[in-house]
Amino acid sequence: MPETMVPGSRADGVGGLARLAWALLRVGAVAFGGLGSTLALIERELVGRRRALAREDVTEALTYTKLLPGSTVVQVVAYLGWRLGGWPGSAVATVCFLLPSAAIMLALGYGYSHLADLAGVAAARRGILAAVVGLLLLTLHRLAAPVLSNLWARVLALAAFLVVGLVGVSAVLAVVVAGALGVVAARGR
């Protein structure tokens, strides 16, 4: 049976914060590979397993934080922690998310610096990279499905992809322009 937290609540005392801490310690301990794979883990833990949030909450967090400078995934964790437990939830979620991954990265970095020249290590690295790409594609599909539900949204997504990827326009500018075009389109209806 999933362990639940009440979405949007101000953490129900230490128990709520403790469950939030444990959830983010678990995610932080295995969150390698960047934004996409980490979002998949966060979604599995907080949406699927604990039923603390809806998938739309994760998409909303990504939308809000993508425009900010700094690490998007840490900002997503902080925002989702805030949604679940206010400012204490945000602080607990962020610290608990960062601690295990920092410790594991230090240990792996030390080991890799001593074993990088071994053929098996290079082969394992290539396999890990392929798996991470697969996780990124899965997460992209899960996040895109509800957002790209109409032709206008698909056109905006494709346009942003092309102007950022091929033309080199700033991602922030593309998102701001897409938002403005969304407002204009909504007024025209």
N, C-alpha and C positions, 0 to 999 in steps of 0.2 A: 504494500500500500504506500502511495507516495506521501512523503513528508510535506506538509503544506505550510505556507506562510500567507497571511492575509494581504492581498495586493493593495497598495496605496495606504496601508495603515502606518501609523507611527508605531514603530516596533513595540510589540506587546511585552515590554520589560526585557529583562536579560534573556529570556527564552527565545524571543524573536530575533534578537541580535545574535545570540549564540547559533541559531539555525542558519542565519544569514552568513555568519562568519564561517561556519563549517562548509556551507555550499560554495563560497568563494575560495576557501582554502583548497577544496577539491578541484575546482576549475583551474585555479592558479597553478596547481601542481602538474597539470598536464596540458596547459595552454601554450603550446609551441606552434609556430607557423604563421603568426600574424593575425590580422583582423578577421579574415573569413573563417579560419578554422577555430579561432577563439569564440567568435559569435556562435558557431555551431555548438560548441561546448556549453556556452552560457544558455543558449536556447534549450538544449537538452536538459540541463540542470534546473533552471528556474521556470521554464515554461512546461517542459514535458514531465520531468520527474517530480518536482515540488509543486507544480501548478500554482506558482506564486504570481506569475505574470502571464499576459497573453503575448502571442507572437508579435502583435502590433506594438506592444510596449517596447520590444527590442528594436523594431524598425524605427519607432519614434525616437528612441535614444540615439540610434545611429544617425538619423536625420539631423537632430539638434547638435550633436557633437562633431559631425564631419566638418563643419565650418570653423571649428575652433582650432587654434594652434596646439600642438602637442600630440601625445599618443591618443588616438581615437578610442582604442579598446579600453584604456584606463578611464577615459571620460565616460564611456558607455557603462562601465562597471560602477563608477561613482554615481551616475544618474540613476541607474537601476537600484542601487543601494538606497539612494534618496527616496525613490518611489516606494520602496518597501519599508523604510525605517526612518525617514527624515534625515536630518544632518548626521545624527549618530550612525544611522544605517549606511550613509554614504562613506563616512570615514572608515567604518568597520569593513565594508565591502572592498574598498580600495586597498587598505593595508593587507587584508587577508588574501586578496587576489595577487598582490605583488610579492609578498614574502616567499611563498614556495617557489615561484618561478625564478626569482632572483637567486635563491640558494641552489636550485637545480642548475641554472645556467652557469653559475660559478664552478660547480663541480664538473659539469660537462666540458666547460672551457678548459679547465685544468687537465682533464683526461684527454681531450682532443689535442691539446698542445703537445702531449707526450706520445700520442698514438696516430697522429694524422697521416703518417707515411705508410701505414699498413694498408695493403690492398683491400682487406675486408672492411675497413673503416670507410674508405672511399665508396665502395659498393653500397654499404648500408646508408651512407649519406644520400646517394642518388635515389635509393628506394624510398627514403623518408621524404625527399623533395617531391617525388611523384605522388605519394599519398597525400601530402599537404595540398597539392594542386587539385586532387580529387575532392578533398574537403572544402576547398574554396569554391569549386564549382557547385557542390551540393548546397552550401550556404547561400550562394548567390541565387540559385534557383528558388530556395525556400523564401528568401527575403523578397525576391522580385515578383513572385506569383501574385500576391495580394496587391502590390503597388502598381504593377503594369496591367491592370484589369481592363483598360480601355485604350483605344487607338492613340488618343492624345498623349497619354502617359508613355506609351511605347515610342512615339515620335520624339518626345522630349528626351527620353533615355538614350535613344540612338543618336540624336543630335549632340547630346553631352559627350557620349562616347567618342564620336567623330571629332568634335572640335578640341577636346582635351587630348585624345590619343593621337590624332593625325596632324592637327594644326598646331597643337602646343599651347592652347589657351589655358589659363589658370583654372584649376578645378573649382576654386571658390567662385570665380567669375561665372563659370558655367552654371553652377548651382543657383547663384543669385539671379541670373538671367532667366533660368528655368522657372524659378519661383515667381518672378515678375510676369512671365508669360502665362503661368497658371492663373494668376489673378486676373489678367486681361481676358483670358479665355472664359473664366467663370463669370465675369461681368457681361460678356457677350451672349451668354445663354439666356 
